[in-house]
Amino acid sequence: MGVSLKDVAQRAGVSVKTVSNVVNNYPHVTPHMRAKVQQAIDELGYRPNLTARHLRKGRTGIIALAVPELGNPYFAELAGAVIDAAARYDYTVLVDHTAGLREQEVLVSQGFRSHVIDGLILSPIHLETEDLSGRDETAPLVLLGEREYEAPYDHIAIDNVAAAREAVRHLLSIGRRRIAFIGSRTGRERQPAHLRLRGWREELVAAGLEPDEDLVAATDGYGRADGATAMAALLDRGERPDAVFAYNDLIAIGAMRTLTERGLIVPDDVAVVGFDDIEESRFGAVTLTTISPDKQAIARLAVESLVERLAGHRAEPLRARPGYRLLVRESTSTGGLAAKAVRTGHR
């Protein structure tokens, strides 16, 4: 039989109510009494019944995180950060994946699992504002990523355009002028890739250069193979850049593979910058310079937003801009192996 609140109260010589106040971290408990109860808790190995606690509040104690692709290291790392952040509030995280399909994103956002979750954190790819306008699900929703929605839901994303400009500015600072962009998505103007493409264009113009649209390579997806194929297509049509800014790290890693196979040296012949700062970017034969979003802050803000919504502490939609850094590594610098944080984005 498990240890109960009554057992702890008897060991500490206090009332059950006092033990409950300590377990629930109520502020009016004196430090002496808190220490006394905590000692009894530690001695008996008491563990609170989190399920019962949530049920008393009419909740399940579960929040959901829906991402486009679990196999993408960025989303795997983000999921880990969300799970850690949720644990601080005694929440369990149910992780789902939408495969980046609009119909799946709509299904998730409309609350098809609302009977088992208290709230949803969703990172959409194709979801549109009209898909959210008719949402009648009462569970709070937090949106992640660079898509902008005219809808009354919390939205957490770094400044994508500014981060892309930071990446291009770095390439310009090391003397590169023929800077390619790999990872655009044809006909999807509100996709994150297009915000990064917009940053690429804006920074080139700011530097007095005409953006060369022949150096923009579209991809079907966001993986290593997509980057390798797009890089090969650029080289095959005679468009050899002296630098590449890739939509994400996976595309950048694929592009570097193609460059190596074609006998080109990174960064001497072609410098490369990625986006996401996944673990793989730090351990390749050539470490990758990348934009590093603050994943911990993104996760913390998303979970805190849900918790505040559930507690009824906030009515207005949150628009949060976590920070980011440009980490300079070997793919743009031969001066050293250690990464250097060049700039921090706005919070």
Contacts in CASP RR format, 6 or more apart in sequence:
PFRMAT RR
TARGET T0000
AUTHOR 0000-0000-0000
METHOD contacts of the structure
MODEL  1
MGVSLKDVAQRAGVSVKTVSNVVNNYPHVTPHMRAKVQQAIDELGYRPNL
TARHLRKGRTGIIALAVPELGNPYFAELAGAVIDAAARYDYTVLVDHTAG
LREQEVLVSQGFRSHVIDGLILSPIHLETEDLSGRDETAPLVLLGEREYE
APYDHIAIDNVAAAREAVRHLLSIGRRRIAFIGSRTGRERQPAHLRLRGW
REELVAAGLEPDEDLVAATDGYGRADGATAMAALLDRGERPDAVFAYNDL
IAIGAMRTLTERGLIVPDDVAVVGFDDIEESRFGAVTLTTISPDKQAIAR
LAVESLVERLAGHRAEPLRARPGYRLLVRESTSTGGLAAKAVRTGHR
3 44 0 8 1.000
3 45 0 8 1.000
3 46 0 8 1.000
3 47 0 8 1.000
4 46 0 8 1.000
5 16 0 8 1.000
5 19 0 8 1.000
5 20 0 8 1.000
5 23 0 8 1.000
5 46 0 8 1.000
6 16 0 8 1.000
7 44 0 8 1.000
7 46 0 8 1.000
8 19 0 8 1.000
8 37 0 8 1.000
8 40 0 8 1.000
8 41 0 8 1.000
8 44 0 8 1.000
8 46 0 8 1.000
9 15 0 8 1.000
9 16 0 8 1.000
9 18 0 8 1.000
9 19 0 8 1.000
9 40 0 8 1.000
11 40 0 8 1.000
11 43 0 8 1.000
11 44 0 8 1.000
12 18 0 8 1.000
12 19 0 8 1.000
12 36 0 8 1.000
12 37 0 8 1.000
12 39 0 8 1.000
12 40 0 8 1.000
13 36 0 8 1.000
13 40 0 8 1.000
14 33 0 8 1.000
14 36 0 8 1.000
14 37 0 8 1.000
18 29 0 8 1.000
18 33 0 8 1.000
18 37 0 8 1.000
19 37 0 8 1.000
19 40 0 8 1.000
19 41 0 8 1.000
21 28 0 8 1.000
21 29 0 8 1.000
22 29 0 8 1.000
22 33 0 8 1.000
22 34 0 8 1.000
22 37 0 8 1.000
22 38 0 8 1.000
22 41 0 8 1.000
23 41 0 8 1.000
23 48 0 8 1.000
24 53 0 8 1.000
29 37 0 8 1.000
40 46 0 8 1.000
50 61 0 8 1.000
50 90 0 8 1.000
51 61 0 8 1.000
53 90 0 8 1.000
54 60 0 8 1.000
54 61 0 8 1.000
54 90 0 8 1.000
54 118 0 8 1.000
59 118 0 8 1.000
59 310 0 8 1.000
60 116 0 8 1.000
60 117 0 8 1.000
60 118 0 8 1.000
61 90 0 8 1.000
61 91 0 8 1.000
61 92 0 8 1.000
61 118 0 8 1.000
62 91 0 8 1.000
62 92 0 8 1.000
62 93 0 8 1.000
62 94 0 8 1.000
62 116 0 8 1.000
62 117 0 8 1.000
62 118 0 8 1.000
63 86 0 8 1.000
63 91 0 8 1.000
63 92 0 8 1.000
63 93 0 8 1.000
63 94 0 8 1.000
63 117 0 8 1.000
63 118 0 8 1.000
63 119 0 8 1.000
63 120 0 8 1.000
63 121 0 8 1.000
63 303 0 8 1.000
63 306 0 8 1.000
64 93 0 8 1.000
64 94 0 8 1.000
64 95 0 8 1.000
64 96 0 8 1.000
64 108 0 8 1.000
64 113 0 8 1.000
64 117 0 8 1.000
64 119 0 8 1.000
64 120 0 8 1.000
64 121 0 8 1.000
65 79 0 8 1.000
65 82 0 8 1.000
65 93 0 8 1.000
65 94 0 8 1.000
65 95 0 8 1.000
65 96 0 8 1.000
65 120 0 8 1.000
65 121 0 8 1.000
65 122 0 8 1.000
65 123 0 8 1.000
66 95 0 8 1.000
66 96 0 8 1.000
66 97 0 8 1.000
66 98 0 8 1.000
66 105 0 8 1.000
66 108 0 8 1.000
66 120 0 8 1.000
66 121 0 8 1.000
66 122 0 8 1.000
66 123 0 8 1.000
67 75 0 8 1.000
67 78 0 8 1.000
67 79 0 8 1.000
67 95 0 8 1.000
67 96 0 8 1.000
67 97 0 8 1.000
67 98 0 8 1.000
67 123 0 8 1.000
68 75 0 8 1.000
68 97 0 8 1.000
68 98 0 8 1.000
68 99 0 8 1.000
68 100 0 8 1.000
68 123 0 8 1.000
68 124 0 8 1.000
68 125 0 8 1.000
69 75 0 8 1.000
69 97 0 8 1.000
69 99 0 8 1.000
69 100 0 8 1.000
69 222 0 8 1.000
70 76 0 8 1.000
70 79 0 8 1.000
70 95 0 8 1.000
70 97 0 8 1.000
72 222 0 8 1.000
72 223 0 8 1.000
72 250 0 8 1.000
73 249 0 8 1.000
73 250 0 8 1.000
73 276 0 8 1.000
73 278 0 8 1.000
73 279 0 8 1.000
73 280 0 8 1.000
74 248 0 8 1.000
74 249 0 8 1.000
74 276 0 8 1.000
74 278 0 8 1.000
75 123 0 8 1.000
77 278 0 8 1.000
77 279 0 8 1.000
77 295 0 8 1.000
78 123 0 8 1.000
78 144 0 8 1.000
78 295 0 8 1.000
78 298 0 8 1.000
78 299 0 8 1.000
79 93 0 8 1.000
79 95 0 8 1.000
80 299 0 8 1.000
81 295 0 8 1.000
81 296 0 8 1.000
81 298 0 8 1.000
81 299 0 8 1.000
81 300 0 8 1.000
82 93 0 8 1.000
82 121 0 8 1.000
82 299 0 8 1.000
82 302 0 8 1.000
82 303 0 8 1.000
83 93 0 8 1.000
83 95 0 8 1.000
84 299 0 8 1.000
85 296 0 8 1.000
85 299 0 8 1.000
85 300 0 8 1.000
85 302 0 8 1.000
85 303 0 8 1.000
85 304 0 8 1.000
86 92 0 8 1.000
86 93 0 8 1.000
86 303 0 8 1.000
88 303 0 8 1.000
89 303 0 8 1.000
89 307 0 8 1.000
91 118 0 8 1.000
91 303 0 8 1.000
91 307 0 8 1.000
94 113 0 8 1.000
94 116 0 8 1.000
94 117 0 8 1.000
96 108 0 8 1.000
96 113 0 8 1.000
98 104 0 8 1.000
98 105 0 8 1.000
98 108 0 8 1.000
98 124 0 8 1.000
98 125 0 8 1.000
100 124 0 8 1.000
100 125 0 8 1.000
100 126 0 8 1.000
101 126 0 8 1.000
102 125 0 8 1.000
102 126 0 8 1.000
102 127 0 8 1.000
102 128 0 8 1.000
102 131 0 8 1.000
105 122 0 8 1.000
105 124 0 8 1.000
105 125 0 8 1.000
105 126 0 8 1.000
105 127 0 8 1.000
105 131 0 8 1.000
106 127 0 8 1.000
106 131 0 8 1.000
108 120 0 8 1.000
108 122 0 8 1.000
109 120 0 8 1.000
109 122 0 8 1.000
109 124 0 8 1.000
109 127 0 8 1.000
109 131 0 8 1.000
109 132 0 8 1.000
109 135 0 8 1.000
109 137 0 8 1.000
109 141 0 8 1.000
110 135 0 8 1.000
110 137 0 8 1.000
111 117 0 8 1.000
111 120 0 8 1.000
111 137 0 8 1.000
111 139 0 8 1.000
114 137 0 8 1.000
114 138 0 8 1.000
114 139 0 8 1.000
117 139 0 8 1.000
118 139 0 8 1.000
118 140 0 8 1.000
118 306 0 8 1.000
118 310 0 8 1.000
119 139 0 8 1.000
119 140 0 8 1.000
119 141 0 8 1.000
119 306 0 8 1.000
119 309 0 8 1.000
119 310 0 8 1.000
120 139 0 8 1.000
120 140 0 8 1.000
120 141 0 8 1.000
120 142 0 8 1.000
121 142 0 8 1.000
121 144 0 8 1.000
121 302 0 8 1.000
121 303 0 8 1.000
121 306 0 8 1.000
122 141 0 8 1.000
122 142 0 8 1.000
122 143 0 8 1.000
122 144 0 8 1.000
123 143 0 8 1.000
123 144 0 8 1.000
123 145 0 8 1.000
124 143 0 8 1.000
124 145 0 8 1.000
124 147 0 8 1.000
125 147 0 8 1.000
125 191 0 8 1.000
127 147 0 8 1.000
127 149 0 8 1.000
129 149 0 8 1.000
129 150 0 8 1.000
129 151 0 8 1.000
132 141 0 8 1.000
132 149 0 8 1.000
132 151 0 8 1.000
132 153 0 8 1.000
133 151 0 8 1.000
135 141 0 8 1.000
135 151 0 8 1.000
140 154 0 8 1.000
140 305 0 8 1.000
140 306 0 8 1.000
140 309 0 8 1.000
140 310 0 8 1.000
141 153 0 8 1.000
141 154 0 8 1.000
142 153 0 8 1.000
142 154 0 8 1.000
142 155 0 8 1.000
142 156 0 8 1.000
142 302 0 8 1.000
142 305 0 8 1.000
142 306 0 8 1.000
143 149 0 8 1.000
143 153 0 8 1.000
143 154 0 8 1.000
143 155 0 8 1.000
143 156 0 8 1.000
144 155 0 8 1.000
144 156 0 8 1.000
144 157 0 8 1.000
144 298 0 8 1.000
144 302 0 8 1.000
145 155 0 8 1.000
145 156 0 8 1.000
145 157 0 8 1.000
145 192 0 8 1.000
146 157 0 8 1.000
146 158 0 8 1.000
146 160 0 8 1.000
146 192 0 8 1.000
146 195 0 8 1.000
147 190 0 8 1.000
147 191 0 8 1.000
147 192 0 8 1.000
148 155 0 8 1.000
148 190 0 8 1.000
149 155 0 8 1.000
152 317 0 8 1.000
153 317 0 8 1.000
154 302 0 8 1.000
154 305 0 8 1.000
154 309 0 8 1.000
154 317 0 8 1.000
154 318 0 8 1.000
154 319 0 8 1.000
154 320 0 8 1.000
155 317 0 8 1.000
155 318 0 8 1.000
155 319 0 8 1.000
155 320 0 8 1.000
156 298 0 8 1.000
156 301 0 8 1.000
156 302 0 8 1.000
156 305 0 8 1.000
156 318 0 8 1.000
156 320 0 8 1.000
156 322 0 8 1.000
157 298 0 8 1.000
157 320 0 8 1.000
157 321 0 8 1.000
157 322 0 8 1.000
158 293 0 8 1.000
158 294 0 8 1.000
158 298 0 8 1.000
158 321 0 8 1.000
158 322 0 8 1.000
158 323 0 8 1.000
158 324 0 8 1.000
158 345 0 8 1.000
159 321 0 8 1.000
159 324 0 8 1.000
159 345 0 8 1.000
159 346 0 8 1.000
160 192 0 8 1.000
160 195 0 8 1.000
160 196 0 8 1.000
160 199 0 8 1.000
161 195 0 8 1.000
161 196 0 8 1.000
161 198 0 8 1.000
161 199 0 8 1.000
161 202 0 8 1.000
162 199 0 8 1.000
162 345 0 8 1.000
162 346 0 8 1.000
163 196 0 8 1.000
163 275 0 8 1.000
163 291 0 8 1.000
163 293 0 8 1.000
163 324 0 8 1.000
163 326 0 8 1.000
163 345 0 8 1.000
164 195 0 8 1.000
164 196 0 8 1.000
164 197 0 8 1.000
164 198 0 8 1.000
164 199 0 8 1.000
164 200 0 8 1.000
164 203 0 8 1.000
164 245 0 8 1.000
164 275 0 8 1.000
164 291 0 8 1.000
165 199 0 8 1.000
165 200 0 8 1.000
165 202 0 8 1.000
165 203 0 8 1.000
165 206 0 8 1.000
166 291 0 8 1.000
166 324 0 8 1.000
166 326 0 8 1.000
166 342 0 8 1.000
166 343 0 8 1.000
166 345 0 8 1.000
167 245 0 8 1.000
167 273 0 8 1.000
167 274 0 8 1.000
167 275 0 8 1.000
167 291 0 8 1.000
167 326 0 8 1.000
168 179 0 8 1.000
168 199 0 8 1.000
168 200 0 8 1.000
168 203 0 8 1.000
168 204 0 8 1.000
168 245 0 8 1.000
168 273 0 8 1.000
169 203 0 8 1.000
169 207 0 8 1.000
170 273 0 8 1.000
170 289 0 8 1.000
170 326 0 8 1.000
170 328 0 8 1.000
170 332 0 8 1.000
170 342 0 8 1.000
171 179 0 8 1.000
171 243 0 8 1.000
171 245 0 8 1.000
171 271 0 8 1.000
171 273 0 8 1.000
171 332 0 8 1.000
172 179 0 8 1.000
172 203 0 8 1.000
172 204 0 8 1.000
172 207 0 8 1.000
174 271 0 8 1.000
174 332 0 8 1.000
174 333 0 8 1.000
176 242 0 8 1.000
176 243 0 8 1.000
176 271 0 8 1.000
177 209 0 8 1.000
177 242 0 8 1.000
178 212 0 8 1.000
178 215 0 8 1.000
178 240 0 8 1.000
178 241 0 8 1.000
178 242 0 8 1.000
178 243 0 8 1.000
179 200 0 8 1.000
179 204 0 8 1.000
179 215 0 8 1.000
179 241 0 8 1.000
179 242 0 8 1.000
179 243 0 8 1.000
179 244 0 8 1.000
179 245 0 8 1.000
180 215 0 8 1.000
180 216 0 8 1.000
180 217 0 8 1.000
180 234 0 8 1.000
180 239 0 8 1.000
180 241 0 8 1.000
180 243 0 8 1.000
180 244 0 8 1.000
180 245 0 8 1.000
181 196 0 8 1.000
181 197 0 8 1.000
181 200 0 8 1.000
181 215 0 8 1.000
181 216 0 8 1.000
181 217 0 8 1.000
181 244 0 8 1.000
181 245 0 8 1.000
181 246 0 8 1.000
181 247 0 8 1.000
182 217 0 8 1.000
182 219 0 8 1.000
182 227 0 8 1.000
182 230 0 8 1.000
182 231 0 8 1.000
182 234 0 8 1.000
182 244 0 8 1.000
182 245 0 8 1.000
182 246 0 8 1.000
182 247 0 8 1.000
182 251 0 8 1.000
182 252 0 8 1.000
182 255 0 8 1.000
183 193 0 8 1.000
183 197 0 8 1.000
183 217 0 8 1.000
183 218 0 8 1.000
183 219 0 8 1.000
183 221 0 8 1.000
183 222 0 8 1.000
183 226 0 8 1.000
183 227 0 8 1.000
183 230 0 8 1.000
183 246 0 8 1.000
183 247 0 8 1.000
183 251 0 8 1.000
184 193 0 8 1.000
184 194 0 8 1.000
184 197 0 8 1.000
184 216 0 8 1.000
184 217 0 8 1.000
184 218 0 8 1.000
184 219 0 8 1.000
184 247 0 8 1.000
185 191 0 8 1.000
185 193 0 8 1.000
185 194 0 8 1.000
185 218 0 8 1.000
185 219 0 8 1.000
185 221 0 8 1.000
186 218 0 8 1.000
188 194 0 8 1.000
192 247 0 8 1.000
193 247 0 8 1.000
196 245 0 8 1.000
196 247 0 8 1.000
196 275 0 8 1.000
197 216 0 8 1.000
200 211 0 8 1.000
200 245 0 8 1.000
201 211 0 8 1.000
204 210 0 8 1.000
204 211 0 8 1.000
205 211 0 8 1.000
214 237 0 8 1.000
214 239 0 8 1.000
215 234 0 8 1.000
215 239 0 8 1.000
215 241 0 8 1.000
217 230 0 8 1.000
217 231 0 8 1.000
217 233 0 8 1.000
217 234 0 8 1.000
218 230 0 8 1.000
219 226 0 8 1.000
219 227 0 8 1.000
219 229 0 8 1.000
219 230 0 8 1.000
219 247 0 8 1.000
219 251 0 8 1.000
220 226 0 8 1.000
222 247 0 8 1.000
222 248 0 8 1.000
222 250 0 8 1.000
222 251 0 8 1.000
223 248 0 8 1.000
223 250 0 8 1.000
223 251 0 8 1.000
223 254 0 8 1.000
224 250 0 8 1.000
224 251 0 8 1.000
224 253 0 8 1.000
224 254 0 8 1.000
224 257 0 8 1.000
225 254 0 8 1.000
226 250 0 8 1.000
226 251 0 8 1.000
226 254 0 8 1.000
227 246 0 8 1.000
227 250 0 8 1.000
227 251 0 8 1.000
227 252 0 8 1.000
227 253 0 8 1.000
227 254 0 8 1.000
227 255 0 8 1.000
227 258 0 8 1.000
228 254 0 8 1.000
228 255 0 8 1.000
228 257 0 8 1.000
228 258 0 8 1.000
229 258 0 8 1.000
230 251 0 8 1.000
230 255 0 8 1.000
231 244 0 8 1.000
231 254 0 8 1.000
231 255 0 8 1.000
231 258 0 8 1.000
231 259 0 8 1.000
232 258 0 8 1.000
232 262 0 8 1.000
234 240 0 8 1.000
234 241 0 8 1.000
235 258 0 8 1.000
235 262 0 8 1.000
240 270 0 8 1.000
241 270 0 8 1.000
242 269 0 8 1.000
242 270 0 8 1.000
242 271 0 8 1.000
243 270 0 8 1.000
243 271 0 8 1.000
243 272 0 8 1.000
243 273 0 8 1.000
243 332 0 8 1.000
244 252 0 8 1.000
244 255 0 8 1.000
244 270 0 8 1.000
244 271 0 8 1.000
244 272 0 8 1.000
244 273 0 8 1.000
245 273 0 8 1.000
245 274 0 8 1.000
246 252 0 8 1.000
246 255 0 8 1.000
246 272 0 8 1.000
246 273 0 8 1.000
246 274 0 8 1.000
246 275 0 8 1.000
247 274 0 8 1.000
247 275 0 8 1.000
248 274 0 8 1.000
248 275 0 8 1.000
248 276 0 8 1.000
249 274 0 8 1.000
249 275 0 8 1.000
249 276 0 8 1.000
249 277 0 8 1.000
249 278 0 8 1.000
249 280 0 8 1.000
249 281 0 8 1.000
249 288 0 8 1.000
249 290 0 8 1.000
250 276 0 8 1.000
250 278 0 8 1.000
250 280 0 8 1.000
251 274 0 8 1.000
252 272 0 8 1.000
252 273 0 8 1.000
252 274 0 8 1.000
252 275 0 8 1.000
252 281 0 8 1.000
252 288 0 8 1.000
252 290 0 8 1.000
252 331 0 8 1.000
253 280 0 8 1.000
253 281 0 8 1.000
253 284 0 8 1.000
253 288 0 8 1.000
255 272 0 8 1.000
256 266 0 8 1.000
256 272 0 8 1.000
256 286 0 8 1.000
256 288 0 8 1.000
256 331 0 8 1.000
259 265 0 8 1.000
259 266 0 8 1.000
259 269 0 8 1.000
259 270 0 8 1.000
259 272 0 8 1.000
260 266 0 8 1.000
264 270 0 8 1.000
266 272 0 8 1.000
266 286 0 8 1.000
266 330 0 8 1.000
266 331 0 8 1.000
267 286 0 8 1.000
267 330 0 8 1.000
267 331 0 8 1.000
267 332 0 8 1.000
267 333 0 8 1.000
267 334 0 8 1.000
268 334 0 8 1.000
271 289 0 8 1.000
271 331 0 8 1.000
271 332 0 8 1.000
272 288 0 8 1.000
272 289 0 8 1.000
272 331 0 8 1.000
272 332 0 8 1.000
273 288 0 8 1.000
273 289 0 8 1.000
273 290 0 8 1.000
273 291 0 8 1.000
273 331 0 8 1.000
273 332 0 8 1.000
274 281 0 8 1.000
274 288 0 8 1.000
274 289 0 8 1.000
274 290 0 8 1.000
274 291 0 8 1.000
275 290 0 8 1.000
275 291 0 8 1.000
276 290 0 8 1.000
276 291 0 8 1.000
276 292 0 8 1.000
276 293 0 8 1.000
277 290 0 8 1.000
277 291 0 8 1.000
277 292 0 8 1.000
277 293 0 8 1.000
277 327 0 8 1.000
281 287 0 8 1.000
281 288 0 8 1.000
281 290 0 8 1.000
281 329 0 8 1.000
282 288 0 8 1.000
282 329 0 8 1.000
282 339 0 8 1.000
286 330 0 8 1.000
286 331 0 8 1.000
287 329 0 8 1.000
287 330 0 8 1.000
287 331 0 8 1.000
287 337 0 8 1.000
287 339 0 8 1.000
288 329 0 8 1.000
288 330 0 8 1.000
288 331 0 8 1.000
289 326 0 8 1.000
289 327 0 8 1.000
289 328 0 8 1.000
289 329 0 8 1.000
289 330 0 8 1.000
289 331 0 8 1.000
289 332 0 8 1.000
289 333 0 8 1.000
290 326 0 8 1.000
290 327 0 8 1.000
290 329 0 8 1.000
291 324 0 8 1.000
291 325 0 8 1.000
291 326 0 8 1.000
291 327 0 8 1.000
292 324 0 8 1.000
292 325 0 8 1.000
292 326 0 8 1.000
292 327 0 8 1.000
292 341 0 8 1.000
293 322 0 8 1.000
293 323 0 8 1.000
293 324 0 8 1.000
294 322 0 8 1.000
294 323 0 8 1.000
294 324 0 8 1.000
294 325 0 8 1.000
297 322 0 8 1.000
297 323 0 8 1.000
297 347 0 8 1.000
298 322 0 8 1.000
301 318 0 8 1.000
301 320 0 8 1.000
301 322 0 8 1.000
305 314 0 8 1.000
305 318 0 8 1.000
305 320 0 8 1.000
308 314 0 8 1.000
321 346 0 8 1.000
321 347 0 8 1.000
322 347 0 8 1.000
323 344 0 8 1.000
323 345 0 8 1.000
323 346 0 8 1.000
323 347 0 8 1.000
324 344 0 8 1.000
324 345 0 8 1.000
325 341 0 8 1.000
325 342 0 8 1.000
325 343 0 8 1.000
325 344 0 8 1.000
325 345 0 8 1.000
326 341 0 8 1.000
326 342 0 8 1.000
326 343 0 8 1.000
327 339 0 8 1.000
327 340 0 8 1.000
327 341 0 8 1.000
327 342 0 8 1.000
328 339 0 8 1.000
328 340 0 8 1.000
328 342 0 8 1.000
329 337 0 8 1.000
329 339 0 8 1.000
330 336 0 8 1.000
330 337 0 8 1.000
END
